[in-house]
Amino acid sequence: MGMVIDGHWTENPPEETGTGGEFRRIPSVFRDRITADGSSGYPATAGRYHLYVGYHCPWAHRTIMFRVLKKLEHAISISYCLPYFRENGWTFDLRPECPDCTLDQINNFHYLYEAYIKADPHYTGKVTIPVLWDKETNKIINNESSEIIRMFNSEFVGIAGDDTDYYPEPLRKEIDAINDFIYTNVNNGVYRCGFARSQEAYDAAYTALFSALDQLEARLASRRYLLGDQQTEADWRLFPTLVRFDVAYFSIFKCNRQRMSDFPNLWRFTRDLYSTPGIAATVKPRIYVQNYYSIERVNPTGIIPCGTPVDFGVAASH
């Protein structure tokens, strides 16, 4: 997929491969914040903000889930792009094979890159989801999922319909440490496998991924969630990778030592989180198949498999 250069869409994609063939993700650019007291210039209010997301994207999935977990649906509107890599990047359109996707009901953007150049006419860089949009200033506030979910968690007190704190002060150091471990080896690790451009880079990523999954499997042998008996941000940052694993990463990204359903504790954990009220509706395995198999660099033929081999079913007993 292409990128924007000085406010214009181009089909020249950014380089995300290191000299050793390893995948190197380009960081997000827009990093402003919504604050409860408005000191950032973006006060937490209902109806002012909008999310541009796609069900297919694991990073966007974080924000979709936190909008549900915190019961912010009434306060933050949302648009879902198509899962395919289109000629002009992420696209908002109605397609019969993607009934869960929507138009952009706020700005009538057809392509997501239009939001980027509306926010900054001279923007140069990738066009990614999620995007947290301010309807009042017509600006992108933030396009870094880890920061958006923190805002949803803490800044909408009195607006959010659920006061659960997924980043409690006593656990923050431990949450941060496990988040770093999971991001490096699992969340981004599957991409380091799938987008590797050398055998050495792939082998290193594959080894790190399954070593991390083995450690998480052992950790969950003695606890319900990653940090004990309560759900935290760390659980929800791991979850999007787990629900995509068997239908996409195992096959198209060559992460094929074993499926997620072959890890007893991780599978129980995945199904447990899936049973959390509102979460099952955010999980769209068929869209994951459509998305990952449309990535030309890993599937040049563009043929989309007919099957969707996963069933999260009812959560296992605890």
C-alpha positions in Angstrom: 0.0 0.0 0.0 1.2 3.5 -0.8 1.7 6.6 1.3 1.2 10.4 1.3 4.0 12.7 0.2 3.6 16.4 0.8 -0.2 16.0 0.9 -0.5 13.8 -2.2 -1.2 10.1 -2.4 1.5 8.0 -4.1 1.8 4.3 -4.8 5.4 4.4 -3.5 5.2 2.5 -0.2 7.5 3.4 2.7 10.5 1.3 3.3 10.0 -0.9 6.5 12.8 -3.4 6.0 16.2 -3.3 7.6 19.5 -4.2 6.1 19.2 -7.8 7.4 15.8 -8.3 5.9 14.0 -7.7 9.2 10.6 -5.8 9.4 10.9 -2.4 11.0 7.6 -0.7 11.8 7.4 3.1 11.2 6.1 4.9 14.3 2.9 6.9 14.5 3.1 10.6 14.0 0.0 12.3 15.6 0.5 12.2 19.3 -1.8 14.8 20.9 -4.1 13.9 23.8 -7.6 14.2 25.1 -7.6 15.2 28.8 -10.3 15.2 31.4 -9.5 18.9 32.3 -9.0 20.1 28.8 -5.4 21.2 29.5 -4.3 19.6 26.3 -6.7 21.7 24.2 -8.8 18.6 23.7 -11.3 18.3 26.6 -13.0 15.0 27.2 -16.6 15.6 26.1 -19.3 13.5 24.6 -20.0 13.8 20.9 -16.8 15.7 19.9 -14.5 12.8 18.8 -14.6 10.2 16.1 -12.7 7.0 15.5 -11.6 5.8 12.0 -10.9 2.1 12.3 -11.1 -1.2 10.5 -12.3 -4.5 12.1 -9.3 -6.2 10.4 -6.5 -4.3 12.1 -5.2 -5.5 15.5 -4.1 -2.0 16.5 -7.5 -0.6 15.7 -9.1 -3.5 17.4 -7.7 -2.2 20.7 -9.6 1.0 20.4 -12.8 -0.7 19.2 -12.7 -2.9 22.3 -11.9 -0.1 24.8 -14.8 2.0 23.4 -17.0 -1.0 24.2 -15.4 -1.9 27.6 -15.7 1.7 28.8 -19.2 2.0 27.4 -18.2 5.1 25.3 -20.3 4.2 22.2 -22.7 7.1 22.9 -19.7 9.5 23.3 -17.4 8.6 20.4 -18.7 7.9 17.0 -17.0 5.4 14.7 -16.4 4.4 11.0 -15.1 1.1 9.7 -13.1 0.9 6.5 -12.9 -2.1 4.1 -10.4 -4.8 5.0 -8.8 -4.8 1.6 -5.7 -3.0 0.5 -7.2 -0.7 -2.2 -5.6 1.4 -4.9 -5.8 4.5 -2.7 -5.3 2.9 0.7 -7.9 2.3 3.3 -11.3 2.9 1.8 -14.8 3.6 3.3 -17.4 2.0 1.1 -20.3 -0.4 1.2 -19.6 -3.9 -0.2 -21.9 -7.0 0.1 -18.9 -9.2 1.1 -18.1 -6.8 4.0 -21.4 -6.1 5.7 -19.8 -4.8 8.9 -18.0 -2.0 7.1 -19.4 1.5 6.8 -19.2 4.8 5.0 -17.6 7.8 6.7 -20.7 9.5 8.2 -18.8 12.5 9.7 -16.6 13.9 6.8 -17.7 11.8 3.9 -14.1 10.8 3.2 -13.9 8.0 0.7 -10.3 7.3 1.5 -8.6 7.5 4.9 -5.7 9.5 3.5 -8.2 12.4 3.0 -8.3 12.7 6.8 -4.5 12.9 7.0 -4.3 15.7 4.4 -7.3 17.5 5.9 -5.4 17.5 9.2 -2.1 18.5 7.6 -2.1 19.6 3.9 1.7 18.9 3.8 1.6 15.6 5.6 4.2 13.0 4.5 4.1 9.5 5.8 2.0 6.3 6.2 -1.8 6.3 6.4 -2.8 4.0 9.2 -5.7 3.1 11.5 -6.8 3.8 14.1 -7.3 7.5 13.8 -8.8 9.6 16.6 -10.4 12.6 15.0 -11.6 15.9 16.5 -14.8 17.1 14.8 -14.4 20.7 16.2 -10.9 21.5 14.8 -11.0 19.0 11.9 -7.7 17.6 13.1 -6.2 14.2 13.9 -5.5 14.1 17.6 -3.7 10.7 17.7 -3.1 7.7 15.6 -1.2 5.6 18.1 -3.5 2.9 19.5 -1.7 2.4 22.8 -2.2 6.1 23.7 -5.8 6.2 22.5 -6.8 3.3 24.8 -5.2 5.1 27.7 -7.3 8.1 27.0 -10.5 6.1 26.8 -9.5 4.3 30.0 -8.8 7.4 32.2 -9.9 10.7 30.7 -13.7 10.2 30.3 -14.7 9.9 34.0 -18.3 10.8 34.3 -18.8 10.3 30.5 -17.9 6.6 30.2 -20.6 4.2 31.3 -18.1 1.9 33.0 -15.6 3.1 35.5 -13.4 0.0 35.4 -9.7 1.0 35.4 -7.6 -1.3 33.2 -4.4 0.6 34.1 -4.5 0.8 37.9 -1.7 2.7 39.6 -0.4 -0.3 41.7 0.0 -2.5 38.6 1.4 0.0 36.1 5.0 -1.0 36.3 4.1 -4.6 35.7 1.6 -3.8 33.0 4.2 -1.7 31.2 6.8 -4.5 31.4 4.5 -7.2 30.0 3.2 -4.8 27.3 6.7 -4.3 26.1 7.4 -8.0 26.1 4.1 -8.8 24.2 4.5 -6.0 21.7 8.1 -6.9 20.7 7.7 -10.6 20.5 4.0 -11.3 19.8 1.9 -8.3 18.6 4.7 -7.1 16.3 6.4 -10.5 16.3 3.9 -12.1 13.9 4.5 -9.2 11.5 8.2 -9.7 11.8 7.6 -13.3 10.7 5.2 -12.4 7.9 7.1 -9.5 6.5 10.7 -10.9 6.9 12.8 -10.6 3.7 15.5 -13.1 4.6 15.5 -16.6 6.1 17.7 -15.3 9.0 15.3 -12.5 9.9 12.3 -14.9 9.7 14.0 -17.6 11.8 14.9 -15.0 14.5 11.3 -13.6 14.6 9.7 -17.1 14.6 11.9 -18.3 17.5 11.2 -15.2 19.5 7.4 -15.4 18.9 7.0 -19.0 20.0 9.4 -18.6 22.9 7.2 -15.7 24.1 4.0 -17.7 23.6 5.5 -20.6 25.6 6.3 -18.2 28.4 2.7 -16.7 28.3 1.3 -20.3 28.3 3.3 -21.1 31.4 2.3 -17.9 33.1 -1.4 -18.5 32.5 -1.2 -22.0 34.0 -1.6 -20.4 37.5 -3.7 -17.4 36.8 -6.9 -16.4 35.0 -5.4 -13.2 33.4 -1.9 -12.1 32.8 -1.7 -10.2 36.1 -4.0 -12.3 38.2 -7.7 -12.3 38.7 -8.5 -8.9 37.1 -8.5 -7.9 33.5 -5.9 -5.2 32.7 -4.8 -3.3 29.6 -2.1 -6.0 29.1 -4.8 -8.7 28.5 -6.5 -6.5 25.9 -3.3 -5.7 24.1 -2.5 -9.4 23.7 -6.1 -10.5 22.7 -6.2 -9.0 19.1 -3.2 -11.1 18.1 -4.6 -14.2 19.6 -7.9 -14.0 17.8 -6.2 -13.5 14.5 -3.7 -16.3 14.9 -5.4 -19.4 13.6 -7.1 -17.8 10.6 -4.2 -15.6 9.5 -0.8 -15.6 11.2 -0.5 -19.4 11.4 -0.8 -19.7 7.6 -0.2 -16.5 5.6 2.5 -15.2 8.1 4.2 -18.6 8.4 3.7 -18.8 12.2 3.0 -22.5 11.9 4.6 -24.3 14.8 1.2 -24.7 16.4 -2.2 -23.0 16.4 -3.5 -20.9 19.2 -6.1 -23.6 19.9 -3.2 -26.0 20.6 -2.1 -23.9 23.6 -4.5 -25.0 26.4 -4.0 -22.0 28.7 -3.7 -19.3 26.0 -6.8 -20.8 24.3 -8.8 -20.8 27.5 -7.6 -17.2 28.2 -8.7 -16.1 24.6 -12.1 -17.6 25.0 -12.5 -16.1 28.5 -11.8 -12.6 27.2 -14.0 -13.3 24.2 -16.9 -14.0 26.5 -16.6 -10.5 28.2 -19.8 -8.6 27.4 -19.6 -6.7 24.1 -16.3 -8.2 23.0 -17.6 -11.0 20.7 -19.2 -8.4 18.5 -15.8 -6.8 17.9 -14.2 -10.0 16.7 -14.6 -10.6 12.9 -12.6 -13.7 11.8 -13.9 -13.6 8.2 -12.7 -10.0 7.9 -9.2 -11.1 9.1 -9.0 -13.7 6.3 -10.1 -11.1 3.7 -7.5 -8.6 5.0 -4.4 -10.6 5.4 -4.8 -12.6 2.2 -5.2 -9.4 0.3 -1.7 -8.3 1.2 0.2 -8.6 -2.1 3.7 -9.0 -0.6 2.7 -12.2 1.2 0.0 -13.4 -1.2 0.8 -12.2 -4.8 -2.2 -14.0 -6.4 -4.7 -12.2 -4.2 -6.8 -15.3 -3.9 -8.9 -15.2 -0.7 -9.4 -18.6 1.0 -13.0 -19.7 1.4 -12.6 -21.1 4.9 -12.5 -19.4 8.3 -11.2 -22.1 10.6 -11.8 -20.8 14.1 -14.6 -21.1 16.6 -14.2 -19.3 19.9 -17.4 -20.7 21.3 -18.4 -20.4 24.9 -15.6 -19.5 27.3 -13.9 -22.4 29.2 -14.6 -22.8 32.9 -12.2 -21.0 35.2 
